[in-house]
Amino acid sequence: MDNPTLPTNNARQRSQEATRNRLLESAAQLFSVNGSKKTRTIDIARDAQVAVGTVYLHFKDKDALLKEVLKVALARLKQEIAKYPPESSLLVENKMTALASFTEHFPHLAGVLFDGGNLATSPGKEAFDFLTASQERGLLEGVAQGYYRGDLHSGLAARAMVGSLVQVLSWWVKNPEVVTKQEVINTLTSLRLEGLGPRT
């Protein structure tokens, strides 16, 4: 005999998932525009068209919501990076392409992920650690393939690279009309490979 409560439970579960996704989308948009510190929980609830109490049914507090948005952003970024094989001869350009593509396709998530203020929070630490570790791995791969010099402290250099990428991509996500995606890729690739010195 069929369980008569199953459809109701499934419908309720789908409704809860839809509400949770709406909250994440609203939070991503508002965190991206205003930063997490200036965004209030009531603003997120209002944008998602739910009561404030509904936010707390899904998330313990605003930090938990920020942590989940950053988790979604990192998952999307990892998917984008995975499209480009690390053994390619265009290692550096491919990594810059992945970052620029993620920023172009998911501007709100990029706006949250590349916001220095968000990365400085407790929920942002995991995202910052991932970005730094990813850059350090890329740096060591580049040293092994002859793209980068090998005399720098890899952890320090990785932090410097993350700092510059965060600045550029957080600016570009707010000003997409100023430069094209290809200009972002070309400039970041050139800076990474050649620095600011004159070409010889």
Number of C-alpha atoms within 10 A of each C-alpha: 3 5 6 8 8 10 10 10 11 11 11 12 12 12 12 15 13 12 18 19 13 18 25 21 18 21 30 28 20 21 25 24 16 13 18 22 12 11 16 15 18 14 15 26 20 14 16 20 14 15 12 15 12 15 22 15 11 15 17 10 12 19 17 15 24 24 20 17 26 27 18 16 24 20 12 17 21 14 13 18 19 12 11 16 12 15 9 10 11 12 19 23 20 19 23 21 22 21 20 25 18 21 23 17 12 15 22 24 27 27 28 28 31 28 22 17 13 25 19 12 16 13 20 23 15 16 21 23 14 13 22 21 17 13 21 21 15 19 24 18 17 17 15 12 12 10 17 18 12 13 7 11 9 18 16 12 15 22 18 14 18 21 16 13 17 21 14 14 23 21 15 22 20 14 10 14 9 10 10 13 17 13 12 18 21 15 15 22 20 14 12 17 15 13 12 9 7 6 6 3
